Amino acid sequence: MSGLFASLNSSVRAMSAHSRSLEIAGKNLANVNNTSYARQRVIYGDRGTVVTASGAESLGLEALGIQQLRDTLLDRQVVRETSLTAYYKAMQSAYQRAQASLGQSVASTSNASTSTDTGIAAALDGFFNSFQALAANPTDSGQRAALIQSVGILTDRIQLADARLAQVQSDLDVQISTDVAEANTLLTTLADLNSQIARFEINNPGSAVDLRDQRQATLEKLAAKLPFSVSDPGDGTLQISVQDNDGNDVLLVDGINVTNSLGYNGGVITAGAANTPVALASGSIQGSLDAKNGGVQAVRSNLDALAAQLVASVNGEYGGAFFAAGGTTAATIRLDSSITTASLVAGTGGSGDNSIALAIAQLASKQFSTPGDSIDGTFRSFYSLTVSELGQALAGANTRVTDQNNIETLVRTQRDTVSGVNLDEEMADLMKFQRAFQASSRVFQTIDNLLEVVVTQLGR
């Protein structure tokens, strides 16, 4: 009797274990398209063997727990590559908007990047061509009016380009602030997940598999904002930190607590109440910040230099204030209020003198050089170089985004070979565990029939 009852109990435990395996296989199949999910397996265990009066009896099979198939090194590599991808994409987006702000498109060739003849470049040509036309006919009022119009077009386009670039920088500031706020929310979420995992796993380490999936997905979202390092104290929680400018770790999350929040002030990313500046090498926050203070600001600085040289050179040849003396930046360059169609002079001599107009027209081909001048080269070549440098920066960002996407895809594919759900494998497991359950069920039924014989027939 004890042998039959022991076998019956063993069959029940085996059926429970196989039922659990069927459940996990179905769960894996349901999450086949969930990129944050790591496939799971039931861990089987032998309950051992005992010696009874009837001989040695196995205590049977049982499900000890659920194992999550994850590779910590691959998870961390995915986090790093995600951060780099977000960094390059942020720079790419910023440079695309900056290029659009110039009203200038750049075509990248195998040899160089060349700008199309639109925007400020065309306005520069129109400005100097108008002086050339005035030099050819200095008394023509139509040429004078056309010149005044060309000056307005040039100054408007320079001012508009600078205003749009300033707006791009302002938008990047808003984006950085938004990303910092989202990063702080993610830090709070991670601390909460750490708390839940620690409570759930207090007597069973590694068992909170679904919570661990959520935490890994949250870490990857945080990595898209900024790079960080992770340490595991061994209690199921994680510590998350960044580095300051001196290379020292600044702890952001310590287990279940957010120890320092991030901030953005004056173009610097900080951490904690002390506003400690942190050094970021990747992530969308740093990508936007580098583009704002790097490529976009370089274009604005070059526009200021172009405006300053234009004002100084033209006013010098004109012999007075042709451009307003106080408007020496891209944002302030403008025609002096005293210049009208009637007051415009083409030369210092009589009405037919064209010396001033001719001298200003010749500025189009003059070679400037720093440090004596504000720019290097001609006006047109300096501006074309500015646009080309922005185009090259954008082309470089495009290339890096493409390359980084390929690298991230490769790393994720490597991780999927460990953690991803394989349809064929899960279907095979589903059939295997179903057959195992049926076999255990048949054993259970057979033992039940034997007990019925013992109770109903042998007991007569």
ChimeraX attribute file (.defattr): number of C-alpha atoms within 10 A of each C-alpha:
attribute: neighborCount
match mode: 1-to-1
recipient: residues
	/A:1	10
	/A:2	11
	/A:3	15
	/A:4	14
	/A:5	13
	/A:6	15
	/A:7	20
	/A:8	21
	/A:9	15
	/A:10	22
	/A:11	25
	/A:12	20
	/A:13	19
	/A:14	23
	/A:15	25
	/A:16	17
	/A:17	24
	/A:18	26
	/A:19	17
	/A:20	20
	/A:21	26
	/A:22	22
	/A:23	15
	/A:24	20
	/A:25	25
	/A:26	15
	/A:27	14
	/A:28	23
	/A:29	20
	/A:30	11
	/A:31	15
	/A:32	16
	/A:33	11
	/A:34	12
	/A:35	14
	/A:36	18
	/A:37	24
	/A:38	25
	/A:39	25
	/A:40	21
	/A:41	15
	/A:42	20
	/A:43	13
	/A:44	16
	/A:45	13
	/A:46	12
	/A:47	15
	/A:48	10
	/A:49	11
	/A:50	10
	/A:51	9
	/A:52	10
	/A:53	8
	/A:54	9
	/A:55	8
	/A:56	11
	/A:57	17
	/A:58	15
	/A:59	17
	/A:60	19
	/A:61	20
	/A:62	22
	/A:63	20
	/A:64	13
	/A:65	15
	/A:66	18
	/A:67	16
	/A:68	19
	/A:69	16
	/A:70	19
	/A:71	15
	/A:72	10
	/A:73	10
	/A:74	17
	/A:75	18
	/A:76	16
	/A:77	16
	/A:78	23
	/A:79	25
	/A:80	21
	/A:81	24
	/A:82	29
	/A:83	28
	/A:84	27
	/A:85	25
	/A:86	25
	/A:87	31
	/A:88	27
	/A:89	22
	/A:90	25
	/A:91	28
	/A:92	24
	/A:93	17
	/A:94	25
	/A:95	26
	/A:96	18
	/A:97	17
	/A:98	30
	/A:99	21
	/A:100	14
	/A:101	20
	/A:102	21
	/A:103	16
	/A:104	22
	/A:105	19
	/A:106	21
	/A:107	14
	/A:108	15
	/A:109	8
	/A:110	5
	/A:111	6
	/A:112	11
	/A:113	18
	/A:114	18
	/A:115	19
	/A:116	14
	/A:117	14
	/A:118	13
	/A:119	19
	/A:120	24
	/A:121	24
	/A:122	16
	/A:123	21
	/A:124	24
	/A:125	17
	/A:126	19
	/A:127	24
	/A:128	22
	/A:129	18
	/A:130	23
	/A:131	27
	/A:132	21
	/A:133	18
	/A:134	26
	/A:135	24
	/A:136	16
	/A:137	18
	/A:138	25
	/A:139	16
	/A:140	13
	/A:141	14
	/A:142	13
	/A:143	20
	/A:144	24
	/A:145	16
	/A:146	18
	/A:147	23
	/A:148	19
	/A:149	15
	/A:150	21
	/A:151	20
	/A:152	16
	/A:153	19
	/A:154	23
	/A:155	23
	/A:156	19
	/A:157	21
	/A:158	29
	/A:159	21
	/A:160	18
	/A:161	26
	/A:162	24
	/A:163	17
	/A:164	19
	/A:165	23
	/A:166	19
	/A:167	15
	/A:168	19
	/A:169	22
	/A:170	13
	/A:171	15
	/A:172	21
	/A:173	20
	/A:174	12
	/A:175	17
	/A:176	23
	/A:177	18
	/A:178	14
	/A:179	21
	/A:180	23
	/A:181	16
	/A:182	16
	/A:183	22
	/A:184	19
	/A:185	13
	/A:186	18
	/A:187	24
	/A:188	19
	/A:189	18
	/A:190	28
	/A:191	24
	/A:192	18
	/A:193	21
	/A:194	25
	/A:195	17
	/A:196	17
	/A:197	24
	/A:198	20
	/A:199	14
	/A:200	16
	/A:201	15
	/A:202	12
	/A:203	9
	/A:204	11
	/A:205	13
	/A:206	18
	/A:207	18
	/A:208	19
	/A:209	19
	/A:210	15
	/A:211	15
	/A:212	22
	/A:213	18
	/A:214	15
	/A:215	23
	/A:216	19
	/A:217	17
	/A:218	17
	/A:219	21
	/A:220	21
	/A:221	17
	/A:222	26
	/A:223	26
	/A:224	23
	/A:225	26
	/A:226	27
	/A:227	26
	/A:228	23
	/A:229	15
	/A:230	14
	/A:231	12
	/A:232	11
	/A:233	11
	/A:234	8
	/A:235	15
	/A:236	21
	/A:237	23
	/A:238	21
	/A:239	20
	/A:240	22
	/A:241	20
	/A:242	19
	/A:243	20
	/A:244	17
	/A:245	11
	/A:246	9
	/A:247	10
	/A:248	12
	/A:249	15
	/A:250	19
	/A:251	20
	/A:252	23
	/A:253	22
	/A:254	19
	/A:255	23
	/A:256	20
	/A:257	16
	/A:258	20
	/A:259	19
	/A:260	21
	/A:261	20
	/A:262	21
	/A:263	21
	/A:264	19
	/A:265	11
	/A:266	7
	/A:267	11
	/A:268	14
	/A:269	22
	/A:270	21
	/A:271	21
	/A:272	16
	/A:273	11
	/A:274	8
	/A:275	16
	/A:276	18
	/A:277	20
	/A:278	21
	/A:279	19
	/A:280	18
	/A:281	16
	/A:282	25
	/A:283	27
	/A:284	28
	/A:285	30
	/A:286	25
	/A:287	28
	/A:288	28
	/A:289	22
	/A:290	19
	/A:291	24
	/A:292	25
	/A:293	12
	/A:294	12
	/A:295	20
	/A:296	21
	/A:297	18
	/A:298	16
	/A:299	22
	/A:300	23
	/A:301	16
	/A:302	20
	/A:303	24
	/A:304	23
	/A:305	21
	/A:306	23
	/A:307	26
	/A:308	20
	/A:309	19
	/A:310	21
	/A:311	23
	/A:312	18
	/A:313	16
	/A:314	20
	/A:315	17
	/A:316	13
	/A:317	18
	/A:318	21
	/A:319	11
	/A:320	12
	/A:321	19
	/A:322	20
	/A:323	24
	/A:324	18
	/A:325	17
	/A:326	12
	/A:327	16
	/A:328	20
	/A:329	23
	/A:330	25
	/A:331	20
	/A:332	18
	/A:333	23
	/A:334	24
	/A:335	20
	/A:336	15
	/A:337	10
	/A:338	12
	/A:339	15
	/A:340	13
	/A:341	16
	/A:342	9
	/A:343	9
	/A:344	18
	/A:345	23
	/A:346	25
	/A:347	18
	/A:348	14
	/A:349	11
	/A:350	9
	/A:351	11
	/A:352	16
	/A:353	18
	/A:354	22
	/A:355	18
	/A:356	22
	/A:357	27
	/A:358	21
	/A:359	18
	/A:360	23
	/A:361	23
	/A:362	14
	/A:363	17
	/A:364	17
	/A:365	13
	/A:366	12
	/A:367	14
	/A:368	17
	/A:369	12
	/A:370	9
	/A:371	8
	/A:372	8
	/A:373	15
	/A:374	17
	/A:375	24
	/A:376	17
	/A:377	16
	/A:378	17
	/A:379	23
	/A:380	17
	/A:381	16
	/A:382	20
	/A:383	23
	/A:384	21
	/A:385	17
	/A:386	20
	/A:387	25
	/A:388	22
	/A:389	19
	/A:390	22
	/A:391	25
	/A:392	19
	/A:393	18
	/A:394	23
	/A:395	19
	/A:396	15
	/A:397	22
	/A:398	19
	/A:399	14
	/A:400	18
	/A:401	21
	/A:402	14
	/A:403	13
	/A:404	20
	/A:405	19
	/A:406	13
	/A:407	16
	/A:408	20
	/A:409	15
	/A:410	13
	/A:411	18
	/A:412	21
	/A:413	14
	/A:414	15
	/A:415	21
	/A:416	19
	/A:417	11
	/A:418	15
	/A:419	22
	/A:420	24
	/A:421	23
	/A:422	16
	/A:423	13
	/A:424	10
	/A:425	11
	/A:426	20
	/A:427	15
	/A:428	13
	/A:429	17
	/A:430	20
	/A:431	13
	/A:432	15
	/A:433	21
	/A:434	17
	/A:435	13
	/A:436	19
	/A:437	23
	/A:438	14
	/A:439	15
	/A:440	21
	/A:441	16
	/A:442	13
	/A:443	18
	/A:444	21
	/A:445	14
	/A:446	13
	/A:447	17
	/A:448	16
	/A:449	12
	/A:450	14
	/A:451	17
	/A:452	12
	/A:453	12
	/A:454	13
	/A:455	11
	/A:456	10
	/A:457	9
	/A:458	9
	/A:459	7
	/A:460	6
